[in-house]
Amino acid sequence: MTLGDAPPAVRNPIPANAGQAWVERLAASECPALTTRRKRRAELTGANHDPIVWVEAQGSNVVDADGNRYVDLTSGFGVAFIGHRHPIVVEAVKEQADVLLHALGDLYPSSVKIELLERLCALSPWPQARAMLSLSGGDAVTAALKTAVMATGRPGVVAFEGGYHGLSYGPLAVSGFAERFRAPFARQLNSHVCFAQWPHADDVDRALRSLPDDWSEIGALIVEPVQGRAGVRVPPPGFLQELGKRCKQHGALLIADEIFTGLGRCGAWWRSVEDELNPDVICVGKALGGGLPVSACIAGEEVMRAWGDPDREAIHTATFYGDPLGAAAALATLDVIEKEGLVALSDERGAAFARSLERASLRGVSEIRHAGMMLGLRLEAELGALWVTRALLERGYLVLPAGEHGDVVQLVPPVTLSQPRFDDFVSVLERVLETTS
């Protein structure tokens, strides 16, 4: 089957026999909460929400266990920014696997880990930078929060309603998206977190007034330059700059969570720098590994110096941080982004995709949002994105619901997705919205 930038080819029911067998095995072995979620969605929409099971991917295409081919406008939660299974990344991983799979992390590191640290520091906005490698976006946020308390001695954190930073304990405490994620664990989470309001285009002052008056115990403010999971919420001009000023005024570190937005996704290497947020710490992940789990927390040398010299063992590390395979994949991914000019392409292609959406007749869509190759369609109906995403899946397009009320269709395709292929998607989307609105 041709893969890369091919059109959808849905020839079998979703899921059909092979896929359904995998789904049944999944339901018998995974945490039951995930199976329950699918059942709840089915009850809400009256449609089957059993998943497809991926078996192959290349470029902007995914193939499921039943042989159906899809156009992926999710990039696998934003990971496949350069496309699924980019040949340069695949070759780099193969070459690394031939010589070294694992090293002793912070004790006896691999050479490829050191190369990646150097590369990330060079890409950072600081003349002298330091980085800490990890596996997930949540890991990188944890490192950033620890860095803030080490640098300031203050436990408090300002975060934002709708912000999503991960579900491990440190990141969960500062995630303002969906209270249901925090509620069962609230008694164990950091109690020194306050949530400010996210701004609307016509009322930035309201959001700024929601920031705390007393910063004496606040060591950090954490923000996504564009809120991804909350529904591609782009802040009004000047808002991020004002946050930077407040942090400098009060001596708090400003943490830019660029896990979703960084490395070109929003049309700049660092959206926070482009928008003059002037962060003290940057978290990066998702696209960094080209499909493998690798993330990092990066900061200027002066900030990182707060960690000092440990008396005995390193006080923040893990067995697989700086894993050689992930490091090799990340270096190859950064090569591809740089050599193929994908940051500029993301800005150009994202704007073109947004224009295609604006020209279309999208019934029931109240707002089109975009920042580079991160796009969102806000629907008039709450939970409407659940219906739309399933209807598009049945027609061969992978998209995600977003927004706390399930009212945003999120589009974060690989930057390799062509304009003709996106225009095909828009035509299908018009027909879907006619039937589901």
Secondary structure, DSSP 8 states (H G I E B T S, - for coil): ---BS---B--S-SS-HHHHHHHHHHHHHS-HHHHHHHHHHHHHHSS------EEEEEBTEEEETTS-EEEESSHHHHT-TT-BT-HHHHHHHHHHHTT-S--BTTTB--HHHHHHHHHHHHHSSSSSEEEEEESSHHHHHHHHHHHHHHHH---EEEEEBT----SSHHHHHT-BS-HHHHGGGGGGS-S-EEEE---BTTBHHHHHHTS-S--TTEEEEEE-SSBTTTT-B---TTHHHHHHHHHHHHT-EEEEE-TTTTTTTTSSS-HHHHTT---SEEEE-GGGGTTS--EEEEEEHHHHGGG---SSS-SS--TTTT-HHHHHHHHHHHHHHHHTTHHHHHHHHHHHHHHHHHHS--TTEEEEEEETTEEEEEESSTTHHHHHHHHHHHTTEE-EEESTTS-EEEE---TT--HHHHHHHHHHHHHHHHHH-
